[in-house]
């Protein structure tokens, strides 16, 4: 919902880092580092080190934004880099809820986790193939002058809202079951929004 609005300010914030001390880093190296930090956040959550997990999640998000900024400034954008970025993002999105559910250890937490992951599965299909169709129709990221490699059709829950939800998961681990349930519901609504858009536009 907020990603397109925040994309330019995020780029402005990260550009000094990308032009300064981190300018020699390979974007792919940053993508891999982000994935490692995301998995570490999930492991910290599993060990109930929630504040450490929260810090690592923040670092993961900064690195995830930084790889694209570096690639643009270095003119080194590539299809492989974009592909790895999306795949490895999802590794972090899985690691943290899984770690939290393992730390909780209750049947209710695992059921809520299953519902959350099911919503992710449905949502992934709702936007990834739609993005591919928009690229095929030349209505994708380049046509819309976006700062991403493929257009990501909007919805109620996008990257920004996911960051907020995960912060809440880590700050309020005792409320994990209702929070997982709430996010799963919002993600399914988002998938429904994209399906409705596709029915109207395709």
C-alpha positions in Angstrom: 0.0 0.0 0.0 2.8 2.4 0.9 5.7 1.0 -1.2 5.4 3.2 -4.2 5.1 6.3 -2.0 8.2 5.4 0.1 10.4 4.1 -2.8 11.9 7.5 -3.7 12.6 8.6 -0.1 14.2 5.2 0.6 16.4 5.7 -2.4 17.4 9.2 -1.2 18.3 7.8 2.3 20.4 4.9 1.0 22.2 6.7 -1.8 24.8 8.3 0.5 25.7 4.9 1.9 25.9 3.4 -1.6 28.1 6.3 -2.8 30.2 6.3 0.3 31.7 3.5 2.4 29.8 0.7 0.7 30.4 1.8 -3.0 32.8 -1.0 -3.7 30.5 -3.8 -2.6 28.9 -6.0 -5.1 25.0 -5.8 -5.0 24.9 -9.6 -5.1 27.1 -9.7 -2.0 24.7 -7.4 -0.2 21.8 -9.6 -1.3 23.5 -12.7 0.1 24.5 -10.8 3.3 20.9 -9.7 3.8 19.7 -13.3 3.5 22.2 -14.4 6.1 21.1 -11.7 8.5 17.5 -12.6 7.9 18.1 -16.2 8.7 20.0 -15.1 11.8 17.0 -13.0 12.9 14.9 -16.1 12.6 17.3 -18.1 14.7 17.5 -15.4 17.3 13.7 -15.4 17.5 13.7 -19.2 17.9 16.1 -18.7 20.9 13.7 -16.0 22.3 16.3 -13.3 21.8 13.6 -11.0 20.5 15.4 -7.7 20.7 18.4 -9.1 18.8 16.0 -10.6 16.2 14.4 -7.2 15.9 17.8 -5.5 15.3 18.8 -8.1 12.8 15.4 -7.7 11.0 16.1 -4.0 10.7 19.6 -4.6 9.3 18.1 -7.1 6.8 15.6 -4.5 5.5 18.3 -1.9 5.1 20.5 -4.3 3.2 17.6 -5.4 1.1 17.1 -1.8 0.0 20.7 -1.2 -0.4 21.5 -3.9 -3.0 19.1 -2.3 -5.6 20.5 1.2 -4.9 24.1 -0.1 -5.4 23.1 -1.8 -8.6 21.6 1.3 -10.0 24.5 3.6 -9.0 27.0 1.1 -10.4 24.9 0.5 -13.5 25.2 -3.2 -12.7 21.6 -4.2 -12.6 21.0 -7.7 -13.8 18.1 -10.2 -14.2 20.0 -12.7 -12.0 20.5 -10.1 -9.2 16.8 -9.2 -9.3 15.8 -12.8 -9.2 18.1 -13.6 -6.3 16.8 -10.6 -4.4 13.2 -11.7 -4.6 13.9 -15.4 -3.8 16.2 -14.6 -0.8 13.7 -12.0 0.5 11.3 -14.8 1.0 13.9 -16.8 2.9 13.8 -14.0 5.5 10.0 -13.8 5.4 9.9 -17.5 6.3 12.7 -17.7 8.8 11.3 -15.1 11.3 7.7 -16.5 11.7 9.1 -20.0 11.8 11.6 -19.1 14.5 8.8 -17.4 16.5 6.5 -20.4 16.2 9.3 -22.7 17.3 10.0 -20.5 20.3 6.3 -20.5 21.2 6.0 -24.2 20.8 2.2 -24.5 21.0 -0.2 -26.1 18.6 -2.0 -22.8 18.2 1.2 -21.1 17.2 1.9 -23.8 14.6 -1.7 -23.7 13.2 -1.4 -19.9 13.0 2.0 -20.3 11.2 0.4 -22.7 8.7 -2.4 -20.2 8.0 0.2 -17.4 7.6 2.4 -19.4 5.2 -0.8 -20.5 3.2 -1.7 -16.8 2.8 1.9 -16.1 1.6 1.6 -19.0 -1.0 -1.7 -17.6 -2.4 -0.4 -14.0 -2.4 2.9 -15.0 -4.2 0.8 -16.5 -7.0 -1.4 -13.5 -7.1 1.4 -11.0 -7.7 4.2 -12.9 -9.3 2.4 -14.2 -12.3 0.5 -10.9 -12.7 3.8 -9.1 -12.7 5.0 -11.4 -15.4 1.9 -10.8 -17.5 2.3 -7.0 -17.1 5.9 -7.3 -18.3 4.7 -9.4 -21.3 2.2 -6.7 -22.1 5.0 -4.0 -21.8 3.1 -2.5 -18.9 5.7 -3.4 -16.3 8.3 -1.6 -14.3 10.2 0.1 -17.2 7.0 1.4 -18.7 5.8 2.8 -15.4 9.3 4.2 -14.6 9.5 2.2 -11.4 12.7 1.7 -9.4 12.2 -2.1 -9.3 13.1 -4.7 -11.9 9.5 -5.9 -12.2 6.3 -4.1 -11.4 4.7 -5.3 -8.2 0.9 -4.7 -8.4 -0.2 -2.9 -5.2 -2.4 -4.1 -2.4 -3.2 -3.7 1.3 -0.1 -5.6 2.4 3.2 -4.9 0.6 6.8 -4.7 1.7 6.4 -1.7 4.1 3.4 -3.3 5.9 5.2 -6.6 6.1 8.1 -4.8 7.9 5.6 -3.3 10.4 3.9 -6.7 11.0 7.2 -8.4 11.6 8.2 -5.7 14.1 5.0 -6.3 15.9 5.6 -10.1 15.9 9.0 -9.5 17.6 7.8 -6.9 20.0 4.7 -8.8 21.1 5.6 -12.5 20.9 2.9 -13.4 23.5 0.3 -12.2 21.0 1.8 -14.2 18.2 -1.3 -16.3 17.3 -3.7 -13.3 16.8 -1.0 -11.3 15.0 -0.3 -14.2 12.6 -4.0 -14.6 12.1 -4.4 -10.8 11.4 -1.6 -10.7 8.9 -2.8 -13.8 7.1 -6.3 -12.3 6.8 -4.8 -9.0 5.4 -2.6 -10.9 3.0 -5.5 -12.9 1.6 -7.5 -9.6 1.2 -4.5 -8.3 -0.7 -4.5 -11.3 -3.0 -8.2 -10.8 -3.6 -7.5 -7.1 -4.5 -5.0 -8.2 -7.2 -7.3 -10.9 -8.6 -10.2 -8.3 -8.8 -7.8 -5.9 -10.6 -6.7 -8.7 -13.0 -10.4 -9.5 -13.8 -11.0 -5.9 -14.7 -7.8 -5.2 -16.6 -6.7 -8.4 -18.4 
